[in-house]
Amino acid sequence: MKLTPRLSCLVACLAVCAAFAAPATAAESNEFRVARQPGLVYLQAVIMEERKLIEKHAAALGLKDVKVNWSIITSGGVMTEAILSDSIDVAITGVSNMLLAWGKTNGSIKMITGMAGTPYYMLTRNPAVRSIKDFGPDDRIAVPTIRVSMQAMIMGMALEQAWGPGQHGKLDSNQVQLGHPEALQALLSSQHEVNSHFSIPPFQEIEMKSSLVHIVFVSTDVLGGPATVSNCWAKKSVVDANPIKVKAFIAAVDEASELVANDPKTAAEIYLAVTKEKISVDELVAVIKQPGAIFSATPQRSMLWADYMARIGLIKQKPASWKDYTFPNIYDRNGS
């Protein structure tokens, strides 16, 4: 059949469009590398791994046989290095780590979704320490990353509330970098130099079972209420190159969050089957359901961290809103 000039032009245009459209899925690799830290504020990540939710949603979107490689990195600082070196695709850590990377890369690293937030306990073995003002030069406080972890941020805010503006670094020299499982062991060992731990669930609940340990303060008292603490983030190049896997990732966080909300017992059972942490299912359900606990992909009060970090100089540019450091995928949500 002989094509008219107009029809020939149409066929050519369709061919060009097809050439650009067809490889989009094929070009997206089947591998996805995700890392998280230990603790209950990574509950949805544990569920996502165990139930293969990313793989499920990727397949539903047309990307079959996705292989998600999960790893655990106890330090947010080390997690940042892994993102920057392209050793992992997505980091699930504290919001402060994401904001530091966002600032250092001029916005090429951003949040994909929020994840969770729960009340954190500052715990100590030192009977003389009853408030943040009581820590002395010999007290050693375990945090996941010195100065820039979420615990260090909350400590800085508490110090300014106690001593005044500019006093956020008053206990910097007291901080010792330890992952939460290691910090738990240190705190419960009466001979260990680390006598305090700014902890997270469920480690803090396990630590509180010891008669040697007591609470100095609770994070939500410092923050004035609940706030998202952990989040999921990546490089722009990764998000741009993996639209299907990123969409599947967000759907997986949503599904896992719905399970936590609707069936906390099953969520607790999944978590404990993986982590083997020494707390009962009922105890963990109570932690999940406690006032101030957040398990949602939609970030809540994340600007609290951005405002503080900009004010003390950890990030040079203060974001105008949470959308400045978040990819557009969740702009339609009621975040903050």
C-alpha positions in Angstrom: 0.0 0.0 0.0 1.3 3.4 -0.9 1.2 5.9 1.9 0.1 9.5 1.4 2.6 12.2 2.6 0.3 13.0 5.5 -0.1 9.3 6.5 3.7 8.8 6.1 4.3 11.7 8.5 1.9 10.2 11.0 3.5 6.8 10.9 6.9 8.4 11.3 5.7 10.3 14.3 4.2 7.2 15.9 7.4 5.3 15.4 9.5 8.0 17.1 7.1 8.1 20.0 7.2 4.4 20.3 11.0 4.4 20.2 11.1 6.8 23.2 8.2 5.2 25.2 9.0 1.5 24.8 12.4 1.3 26.5 11.2 3.1 29.7 10.3 -0.1 31.5 13.0 -2.2 29.9 15.7 0.4 30.9 14.7 0.2 34.6 16.8 -2.5 36.3 15.3 -5.3 38.3 17.6 -4.7 41.3 16.8 -2.3 44.2 19.1 -1.8 47.2 17.5 -0.6 50.4 19.1 -0.1 53.8 17.6 0.6 57.2 18.6 1.2 60.7 17.5 -1.0 63.7 14.6 -0.1 65.8 10.8 0.2 65.8 10.8 3.4 63.8 11.7 1.1 60.9 8.8 -1.2 61.5 7.3 -0.8 58.0 10.6 -1.5 56.4 10.8 -4.9 58.3 7.2 -5.7 57.1 8.1 -4.6 53.5 11.0 -6.9 53.4 9.3 -9.9 55.0 6.2 -9.6 52.9 8.1 -8.6 49.7 5.8 -5.6 49.3 8.1 -3.7 46.9 8.3 -6.7 44.6 4.5 -7.1 44.8 3.7 -3.6 43.8 6.5 -3.4 41.1 5.0 -6.5 39.5 1.5 -4.9 39.6 3.0 -1.9 37.8 4.5 -4.1 35.1 8.1 -4.6 36.3 8.4 -8.3 37.0 11.0 -10.2 39.0 12.4 -7.2 40.9 15.0 -8.3 43.4 15.2 -6.1 46.5 18.4 -6.4 48.5 18.0 -5.3 52.1 20.7 -4.4 54.5 21.0 -3.0 58.1 23.4 -0.1 58.8 23.4 1.1 62.4 24.8 4.6 61.8 23.0 7.3 59.8 26.4 8.8 58.9 27.5 5.5 57.4 24.2 5.3 55.6 24.8 8.7 54.0 28.2 7.5 52.8 26.5 4.5 51.3 24.1 6.7 49.4 26.8 9.1 48.2 29.0 6.2 47.0 26.0 4.5 45.2 26.3 1.4 47.4 22.6 1.6 48.1 19.6 3.1 46.3 17.4 4.1 49.2 18.3 4.9 52.8 15.8 4.6 55.7 17.2 6.7 58.5 16.5 9.7 60.6 15.3 12.9 59.0 18.4 14.8 60.1 20.6 12.5 58.0 18.5 13.3 54.9 18.5 17.0 55.6 22.3 17.1 56.0 22.7 15.2 52.7 20.1 17.5 51.1 22.0 20.5 52.1 25.4 19.2 51.1 24.2 18.1 47.6 22.3 21.3 46.8 19.0 19.4 46.8 20.0 16.4 44.7 19.1 14.1 47.6 15.6 14.3 48.9 12.9 12.4 50.9 10.8 9.9 49.1 8.5 9.3 52.0 8.3 9.6 55.7 8.1 6.5 57.9 7.7 6.7 61.6 8.1 8.6 64.8 7.7 7.5 68.5 8.6 8.9 71.8 12.3 8.5 72.6 13.7 8.1 76.1 16.9 9.5 77.4 18.0 6.8 79.8 20.8 6.7 82.3 22.3 4.5 85.1 23.6 7.5 86.9 21.2 8.1 89.9 22.4 11.7 90.2 21.1 12.6 86.7 17.4 13.6 86.9 17.4 16.3 84.1 19.5 17.2 81.2 21.2 19.8 83.4 22.6 17.1 85.6 24.9 15.4 83.1 28.6 15.8 84.1 31.8 15.5 82.2 32.2 11.8 83.1 28.8 10.8 81.8 28.9 9.0 78.4 25.8 9.1 76.3 25.3 6.6 73.4 23.8 8.0 70.2 23.7 6.4 66.7 25.8 9.3 65.2 27.5 12.0 67.2 26.0 15.6 66.8 23.8 14.9 63.8 21.6 11.9 64.7 18.0 12.5 65.6 18.9 11.8 69.2 21.6 14.4 69.1 19.2 16.9 67.5 16.6 16.4 70.3 19.4 16.6 72.9 20.5 19.9 71.4 16.9 21.3 71.6 16.6 20.1 75.2 19.9 21.8 76.1 18.7 25.1 74.6 15.4 24.8 76.5 17.4 24.3 79.7 20.4 26.6 79.2 19.3 29.0 76.5 20.0 29.6 72.8 23.4 28.6 71.5 23.9 25.9 74.2 22.9 23.0 71.8 26.5 21.6 71.8 27.0 21.6 75.5 27.1 17.8 75.7 28.8 17.1 72.4 31.9 15.8 74.2 29.7 13.4 76.2 28.4 11.6 73.1 29.6 8.2 72.0 28.6 6.7 68.7 27.0 3.3 69.2 24.2 1.5 67.3 21.2 0.9 69.5 21.7 -2.9 70.0 25.3 -2.2 71.2 24.2 0.8 73.3 21.6 -1.4 75.1 24.3 -3.9 76.1 26.6 -1.0 77.3 23.8 0.6 79.4 22.9 -2.7 81.0 26.5 -3.4 81.9 27.3 -1.6 85.2 31.0 -1.5 84.5 30.7 0.0 81.0 31.9 3.6 80.6 28.7 4.4 78.6 26.2 5.0 81.4 23.5 6.7 79.3 21.6 6.0 76.1 19.3 8.2 74.1 17.3 5.2 73.0 14.4 4.2 70.8 11.7 1.5 71.0 11.9 -1.4 71.6 15.4 -1.0 73.1 14.3 1.5 75.6 11.5 -0.7 76.9 14.0 -3.6 77.3 16.4 -1.2 79.1 13.7 0.1 81.4 13.2 -3.4 82.8 16.5 -3.0 84.6 16.3 -1.4 88.1 19.6 0.4 87.4 18.0 2.5 84.6 15.7 5.5 84.7 14.2 8.1 82.3 15.8 11.5 82.3 13.4 13.0 79.7 11.1 12.0 76.8 11.5 13.4 73.3 7.9 14.4 72.8 8.2 16.7 75.8 11.1 18.5 74.1 9.4 18.5 70.7 6.0 19.6 71.9 4.3 16.6 70.5 4.6 13.8 67.9 6.9 14.2 64.8 8.2 12.0 62.0 11.6 10.8 63.0 12.6 8.2 60.3 12.2 8.7 56.6 13.2 7.2 53.2 15.4 9.1 50.9 17.6 8.8 47.7 19.5 10.6 45.0 17.5 12.4 42.3 19.4 10.3 39.7 18.1 7.1 41.3 14.5 8.4 41.5 14.6 9.6 37.9 16.0 6.3 36.7 13.6 4.1 38.6 10.1 5.6 38.4 8.3 2.2 38.7 10.3 0.9 41.6 10.0 4.3 43.4 6.2 4.2 42.9 6.2 0.6 44.1 8.3 1.6 47.1 5.8 4.3 48.1 2.9 1.9 47.7 4.8 -0.7 49.9 5.3 1.9 52.7 1.6 2.7 52.5 0.5 -0.9 52.7 2.8 -1.7 55.6 1.6 1.5 57.4 -2.0 0.3 56.9 -1.1 -3.1 58.4 0.4 -1.4 61.5 -2.7 0.8 61.9 -5.3 -2.0 61.3 -3.5 -5.0 62.8 -0.7 -4.0 65.2 -0.4 -7.5 66.6 0.5 -9.0 63.3 2.9 -6.1 62.7 4.5 -6.8 66.1 4.7 -10.5 65.4 6.5 -9.9 62.0 8.9 -7.5 63.6 9.9 -9.8 66.5 10.1 -12.9 64.3 12.8 -11.0 62.3 14.6 -9.1 65.1 14.4 -11.6 68.0 14.4 -8.7 70.4 13.6 -9.5 74.0 10.1 -8.0 74.4 6.7 -9.7 74.2 4.2 -9.2 71.4 1.8 -7.6 73.8 4.4 -5.2 75.1 5.4 -4.2 71.6 1.7 -3.7 70.6 1.4 -1.3 73.5 4.5 0.6 72.2 3.0 0.7 68.7 -0.3 2.0 69.9 1.0 4.5 72.5 0.1 8.2 72.2 2.5 10.1 70.0 3.4 7.2 67.8 3.4 7.8 64.0 3.6 5.1 61.3 2.9 6.8 58.0 4.5 7.6 54.6 3.2 11.2 55.0 5.8 13.2 57.0 4.5 15.1 60.0 6.2 18.1 61.5 9.5 17.3 59.6 10.1 21.1 59.3 10.8 21.1 63.0 14.1 19.5 62.2 14.8 21.7 59.2 14.2 24.9 61.2 16.5 23.8 64.0 19.3 22.6 61.7 19.2 25.8 59.7 19.3 27.9 62.9 22.3 26.2 64.3 24.2 26.1 61.0 24.0 22.4 60.1 22.3 23.3 56.8 23.0 26.6 55.1 19.7 27.1 53.4 16.5 27.0 55.4 13.7 25.3 53.3 10.5 27.2 52.9 8.4 24.0 53.3 8.7 20.2 53.6 8.2 20.0 49.8 11.6 21.7 49.3 13.4 18.5 50.5 10.8 16.0 49.2 10.4 14.5 45.8 7.1 15.4 44.1 5.7 11.9 44.4 3.9 12.7 47.7 3.2 16.4 47.2 -0.6 15.6 47.1 -0.5 14.5 50.7 -1.1 16.6 53.8 2.5 16.6 54.9 4.4 19.0 57.1 
